[in-house]
Amino acid sequence: MKAYMTERVIIVVPIHNGGDDTLELLQSIADSETPDLEIIIVDDGSTDGSAALIATHFPSVTILTGDGGLWWAGATNLGVREALRRGADYVLTMNNDNVVGHGFLRPLLSVVRSETRSIVTSKLLSLSEPGYVCSFGGCIDWLRGEIRDRTNRRDHLDFSSPARAEWVHASSTIYPSAVFHDIGYFDSDNFPQYHGDADFSLRAARAGYSLLVEPRSVVYRRTATSGGLILLDKGGFWRNVTDIRSIFYYKANYNLYFTHCRRKPFQLFLLIRYVRLLYSLLHRRLFRSNT
């Protein structure tokens, strides 16, 4: 075990298919000058043989299984509960479309130890375009209907300096085990696939936790665009609102605004979000028709 690893850190990775991507993530962790970390994969109903593939190449990894109905929040919670049962001091949640940078864990640990009651996330770069900072913590603008990542294409920030965020992705984020005892788990009922990490962040912030971005911890994301945004190109307004896989899934957005938006009436600001969605869909349709 490395000298800087005095506490027990367990990584939790929820997956549904994507076995090859998961192998690349696991190999990058093994190559990152990181000690032999405990890793829990939660395979929620994969149909591509992911579990068998992972077990063959990384037999030390624990694989928990679901029936395909856990979605992101339920699968992550299953892994987190197992990590806490094992006595984890910290839980590091990770997406399986990531590739970690060399020594990514040390700065996360350094900050989460030194900053009392903190949750710390990595700087995420696009794997295909490393100059693109695709997530540097998240921001929320209720008035504009925006719940998004901060990026170097939209935001004027010093992306080389530590920063605070309004919410943090669970894509590569370290949580002290105490936060789950203090506020509970990800809300899988109201936020099964998207916005569960935003809701958790906002609840943690209300409980006195700082949400921090540590740029020395670099992780590369295979898909620089959230999977929940892909439906903007594949589906119309109704599908984006009703599909659980969309970041505009109405139930999750309504619950986020109802619980956390301090502007009143919150329904008006939620409406603004969907007006912007409709405008975006119409704009994309016009662009495609003119090309």
N, C-alpha and C positions, 0 to 999 in steps of 0.2 A: 504494500500500500504506500502511496506517495506520502511524503511528510506533511503536506498541507491537508491531507484527508484524515481529520481526527473524528469526524462525525459520519454517520451512515447516510449516504445519499442513494436513493433508488429512483431509477428512470422509469417512467410509465409512458408507453407508446400505444395509443389505440389505432387499430387498422381495420380496413375492410378492403380486401384484395391489395394489390400493389406489393406482392412478395419481393420482387426484384428491387424495388425502391427501398424496401425495409432492409434488405441485405446490405445495400450500399450505405444506409444510415448506420447500421450496426458495425460495419467495417470501418467507417469513419470514426466512430466512437472508440473502437479498438486501436486505431492508429493515432489518436489525438493526444497522446502522452497522458492519457487518463488511466487511473488504476482500474483494476477489474471490477467495474461497477456492476451492481445488481440491476438487471433490466427486466421489466415485466411488459410483455406484449399482450395486449387484449385484442384478440381476433374476433371481431363481431360478424360472424357468418360469412367469411370469405369463401368464394367459390373457385378460386384459382390455385388452391393448394398452398396458400401462403404459410400456414402453420407447419406443414410437413417440410417445406423448403427451409424455413427458419430453424426448425429443430435439427435438420441435417447439418447445416452450416454453423450454427451457434447453439450447440446442445446445452450450454450453461444458462441460456435465456429461459426464463419462465414464460409459458404461454397459457393464458386464460382464454376461455372461449365464450362467445355469446351466440345468440340465434339469429343475428341480423337485425334485431329490434332495439338494440341498446342505443344506437346512434353515438355521436361523439361524446356527449356528456355522460351517458350511462356507462359507456365503455371506459371512459377516463375514471369515473368514480369507482368502478370495479377494481381497476388497477391501484388507485390511491388507497382504497380500503385495505387491499392486500399489502401495500407498502407500509401502511401504518401498523397493521397487524404484526409485521416483521420488525417493527421498532425503528422505522426510518426517522432520522432527525430532519431530513429535507426530502421533498419529492420534486423531481425534475420532470415536468411534462414535456413531451416532444412529439412533433408530427413526423410521420414516416416518410414524407417527401423532402425531408431535410438532409443535408450533409454538414456535419459539424466541422468547424475550423480547428486548427491545431491548438491544443491547450484551452479549449473554450470554457471548461468548467472552472478553472482556478479563479478567474475574475468574478464569476457569479458567486462562488463561495465566499470570496473575500468581502464582497459588498454585503451579502445577506447576513454575514456574521457581524460586520461592523455597524451596520444600520439596523438598530433595534426595530422589530416589528416591520419588516420590509418584505416585499415580493420583487424579484429582480428578473428582468428578461434580457435576452441577447439582442444584438443588432442583427437584423436579417438582411442578407444580400441575395440578389437573384443569382442562381447557379449559372444560368446561361449568359448573364450580363452583370458581372461582379461589381461594376461601377454603380449599379442601381441599388440604392438602399430602399428595399420594398417594405420594410417595417422598422420603425424606430419608436416603438410604443404606439399607443393609439390616442386619438382625440375624438371628442364629441362636440358637435355644434347643433344643439336642439333646434335653434332658430332656422338653420339651413337644412335640417333633416339629414345630417351627416354623422355616421358612426364609422370611422375609417382608420387605416394605418397612416402614420406620418411617414412621408417619403421625401427623398431629395429631389423629386420632380414637382412637388407641390408646396413643400414647407421650407422656410428659410431658418435652418437650425445649424448649430455646430454638431455635426454628426460624429465628431471624434471625442466629444466630451460627454460625461454622464448627464443624464437628464431625468426629470420626473415626467410621468405620463398620467393621463386621465383614466386609461385602462391599458391592460397588457394582454397580448395574445398568450394562449397557453402553448404556442408552437415551440418555444424553447425558453421555459420559465421555471425558476426555482422557487418553491414555496416552503416556508418552515412548517413543520407538522402542526405547530400550534394553531395556525390559521384555520385549519379544518376543524379543530376542536372549538375554536372561537365562533366561527360563522357557519359551519356545516360544509357541505360538498357543493359541487356544481349542480345547478337546478335542472335536473334532467326532465322534469315535467313541463316546465315552461320554456326551456331553451334546449331542446334535444340535440340540435345540430349546430346552430349558429347563435352568437351573442351570449352563450353561457359563460365564456371567459370575461366578456364585458360586464355582465351582471355580477359575477364573482368579484371582479376587480372593484366595482363600485361599492359592493357590500363590505369588502375588506377595507377600503378607504374610510368608510363610515365608522368602522371598528378601530381606526387608528393606524392602519398599515400604510406605509409609503409604497408607491408603485414606481419602480426605478428601471431605467434602461442603462445597461453597462456595455459601452461600445467596444471594450477590449474583448468581449465574448462575441465572436463572430460565427454565425451559422448561415449556411447557404440554403435557400429554398428553391426546390426544383420548379415549382409553379409559383411564379411571382404574383399571379392573380388568384385570389381566393376561388376555390371551387364553387362557392355560392354565387359568384358573379358570372360564372359560365352560362347560367340560365338566361342572362341578359341577351345572349346571342342565340340561344336555342329555344327560348320560350317567350310567349307573350305576357301581357300584364297579369292575366288570371293565373297562369302557371307560376309566375314569380311570387305571387301572393299566397298561393295555396300549397306549393311544393315545400316540404320540410327541408329539402336540400338547398333552398334559396336563402340568401341573407335577408331577403325581403319577406320571408314567411311571416304572415300577418300575426299569428299567435305570439311568436317570439318578440316581434317588434312592439306589439301592443303591450305585452307584459314588461318589456324594458322601459318603455315610456311611462306606463302606469306606475311602475315602482320607483323610477329614478329621475324622471324629468320634473324639475322644480318649477318650470314655467307653466302657467295655467291660462287657459285649459290645455292640458297636455294633448287632447285629441286634435287640436288645431295644428300643433307642431308635428304630430304624427301624420296628419293629412299632408303637410308640406313635404314630408319624406316621400309619400306615394305620388304626389304631383311631380316631384323630381324624377321618380322612377318612370312615370308615364312619358315625361318629356324625353328622357334618355332612350327609351324604347322607340319612340317616334323618330328621334334624331338618327338612331342606328338604321332604322328601316329606310329613311330617306337617303342616307348615305349609301346603303347597299343598292338602292334602286338607281342611283346616279353613277354607279361604277360598273 
